[in-house]
Amino acid sequence: MSVLGKIVIGTWPLSGDFGARSLGDIEACLKKALDAGIRRFDTAPNYGLGFAESALGMVLAGGEGVEVYTKCGNRPFIGKDFSPDGLEESIGQSLKRLRRDSIEGVFLHNPRTEVTDYEPVVERLEALKAKGLVNQIGLSGAKGYDYSAVPEGRLDMFQQDANLLYLKEADGARPRFKTFFARSPLATGILSGRLSEETVFPADDHRAGWLKGDRLASLVRRVEAIQSVLPDNMDVPTAARRFLLHHPSIDSVICGVGRPGHLDGIIADATADPLPPAVTDALIALHDRDFDRPPEEAGLGY
Ligand SMILES: NC(=O)c1ccc[n+]([C@@H]2O[C@H](COP(=O)([O-])OP(=O)(O)OC[C@H]3O[C@@H](n4cnc5c(N)ncnc54)[C@H](OP(=O)(O)O)[C@@H]3O)[C@@H](O)[C@H]2O)c1
């Protein structure tokens, strides 16, 4: 059973924030996705300070059946602004960069303490939806933040980290939000299985600033623990993607793509069988026992 329709291509790795990318690189990635039948793309105004949206606009303009999702509330060169007028202005600027009159969806981008009263914010998004500028409205959550102040049932989509290292909110989105988008299946590259304690990211890759030292060492041990419960012929990225793609509470999976080669595994896993139940159970047990608690309490010394 193909679950290709659940895949959304995450364009943050194409923005330059993980190292420079040319327009040619971006075009190669987006065209390869389209050729494989993937039509959904997630971006944000501040990915590469507008570069990701502009590049998507150039490459995808006029593409039939293409669904673009962007965000609002964090603007290039301005920063956080969740005022209703600021949100409307941001969406207008995104439409220009994306070269579209309307887009499939817009998410509030990582509101933390900036929004205490969601009513005027949601009302403005609903008004933009009623005008036909966006088809769906939603919230992209910052990890660990509580969004119970969001009025129930008014936002179509909730986007949150969900991967083998962090499954906390994969089941908890409904009924406050209608659909759940799991993002970062490879935990921004941590679950690629290619990292070691010696990995050093280039200075222009944002991971250089935080994926290092004790944190890197701890995460590498977690990835080794995941590999240890998989069958011999299965690697961690494959298990990570197939787990999410067949998860009953997950409607869409936003997979980051920074190079055309990244798409090979994504496409293969979208047409592969679900993981055997014993593997799924072992991954959930490992997560609940060792990842879903502070490192000092976890059994494996992460
Ligand atoms: N707050 C928010 O709204 C928010 C936050 C985070 C992400 N997002 C969205 O969610 C998307 C997905 O997150 P993510 O970019 O962190 O995605 P991801 O799928 O967790 O990680 C993608 C990264 O994994 C690495 N990778 C290694 N081997 C790979 C392989 N075989 N196939 C694919 N990737 C491989 C690549 O980086 P290297 O090869 O360079 O290691 C790639 O850039 C983002 O692009 C963005 O659209 C939104």
The ligand as an SDF file (V2000), in Angstrom:
LIG
                    3D

 48 52  0  0  0  0  0  0  0  0999 V2000
    9.0280   24.6940   14.1140 N   0  0  0  0  0  0  0  0  0  0  0  0
    8.8030   24.3350   12.8880 C   0  0  0  0  0  0  0  0  0  0  0  0
    7.8460   24.7640   12.2930 O   0  0  0  0  0  0  0  0  0  0  0  0
    9.7150   23.3510   12.2440 C   0  0  0  0  0  0  0  0  0  0  0  0
   10.8490   22.8920   12.9120 C   0  0  0  0  0  0  0  0  0  0  0  0
   11.6310   21.9240   12.2990 C   0  0  0  0  0  0  0  0  0  0  0  0
   11.2780   21.4580   11.0450 C   0  0  0  0  0  0  0  0  0  0  0  0
   10.1810   21.9450   10.3980 N   0  0  0  0  0  0  0  0  0  0  0  0
    9.7790   21.4610    9.0600 C   0  0  0  0  0  0  0  0  0  0  0  0
    9.8690   20.0640    9.0680 O   0  0  0  0  0  0  0  0  0  0  0  0
   10.7740   19.6630    8.0270 C   0  0  0  0  0  0  0  0  0  0  0  0
   11.4160   18.3630    8.3680 C   0  0  0  0  0  0  0  0  0  0  0  0
   12.3760   18.5520    9.3920 O   0  0  0  0  0  0  0  0  0  0  0  0
   13.8930   18.2090    9.0910 P   0  0  0  0  0  0  0  0  0  0  0  0
   14.3400   19.0300    7.9430 O   0  0  0  0  0  0  0  0  0  0  0  0
   14.5520   18.3040   10.3940 O   0  0  0  0  0  0  0  0  0  0  0  0
   13.7220   16.7080    8.5580 O   0  0  0  0  0  0  0  0  0  0  0  0
   14.3550   15.2880    8.8910 P   0  0  0  0  0  0  0  0  0  0  0  0
   13.7480   14.3960    7.8960 O   0  0  0  0  0  0  0  0  0  0  0  0
   14.2440   14.9730   10.3250 O   0  0  0  0  0  0  0  0  0  0  0  0
   15.9160   15.4880    8.6070 O   0  0  0  0  0  0  0  0  0  0  0  0
   16.3680   15.7350    7.3060 C   0  0  0  0  0  0  0  0  0  0  0  0
   17.8730   15.7040    7.3080 C   0  0  0  0  0  0  0  0  0  0  0  0
   18.3360   14.4000    7.6110 O   0  0  0  0  0  0  0  0  0  0  0  0
   19.5670   14.1660    6.9250 C   0  0  0  0  0  0  0  0  0  0  0  0
   19.5850   12.8980    6.2200 N   0  0  0  0  0  0  0  0  0  0  0  0
   20.5190   11.9940    6.3290 C   0  0  0  0  0  0  0  0  0  0  0  0
   20.2740   10.9160    5.5990 N   0  0  0  0  0  0  0  0  0  0  0  0
   19.1330   11.1360    5.0010 C   0  0  0  0  0  0  0  0  0  0  0  0
   18.3670   10.3700    4.1120 C   0  0  0  0  0  0  0  0  0  0  0  0
   18.7180    9.1510    3.6960 N   0  0  0  0  0  0  0  0  0  0  0  0
   17.2120   10.8850    3.6940 N   0  0  0  0  0  0  0  0  0  0  0  0
   16.8210   12.1010    4.1020 C   0  0  0  0  0  0  0  0  0  0  0  0
   17.5500   12.8750    4.9620 N   0  0  0  0  0  0  0  0  0  0  0  0
   18.7020   12.3800    5.3960 C   0  0  0  0  0  0  0  0  0  0  0  0
   19.7530   15.2900    5.9480 C   0  0  0  0  0  0  0  0  0  0  0  0
   20.7420   16.1180    6.4710 O   0  0  0  0  0  0  0  0  0  0  0  0
   22.3140   15.7750    6.2770 P   0  0  0  0  0  0  0  0  0  0  0  0
   22.4330   14.8000    5.1480 O   0  0  0  0  0  0  0  0  0  0  0  0
   22.8900   17.1110    5.9940 O   0  0  0  0  0  0  0  0  0  0  0  0
   22.6920   15.2100    7.6120 O   0  0  0  0  0  0  0  0  0  0  0  0
   18.4220   16.0160    5.9270 C   0  0  0  0  0  0  0  0  0  0  0  0
   18.5850   17.3930    5.7580 O   0  0  0  0  0  0  0  0  0  0  0  0
   11.6870   20.8620    7.8390 C   0  0  0  0  0  0  0  0  0  0  0  0
   12.4000   20.8230    6.6470 O   0  0  0  0  0  0  0  0  0  0  0  0
   10.6820   21.9620    7.9350 C   0  0  0  0  0  0  0  0  0  0  0  0
    9.9630   22.0750    6.7240 O   0  0  0  0  0  0  0  0  0  0  0  0
    9.3890   22.8720   11.0000 C   0  0  0  0  0  0  0  0  0  0  0  0
  1  2  1  0
  2  3  2  0
  2  4  1  0
  4  5  1  0
  4 48  2  0
  5  6  2  0
  6  7  1  0
  7  8  2  0
  8  9  1  0
  8 48  1  0
  9 10  1  0
  9 46  1  0
 10 11  1  0
 11 12  1  0
 11 44  1  0
 12 13  1  0
 13 14  1  0
 14 15  2  0
 14 16  1  0
 14 17  1  0
 17 18  1  0
 18 19  2  0
 18 20  1  0
 18 21  1  0
 21 22  1  0
 22 23  1  0
 23 24  1  0
 23 42  1  0
 24 25  1  0
 25 26  1  0
 25 36  1  0
 26 27  1  0
 26 35  1  0
 27 28  2  0
 28 29  1  0
 29 30  1  0
 29 35  2  0
 30 31  1  0
 30 32  2  0
 32 33  1  0
 33 34  2  0
 34 35  1  0
 36 37  1  0
 36 42  1  0
 37 38  1  0
 38 39  2  0
 38 40  1  0
 38 41  1  0
 42 43  1  0
 44 45  1  0
 44 46  1  0
 46 47  1  0
M  CHG  2   8   1  16  -1
M  END
$$$$
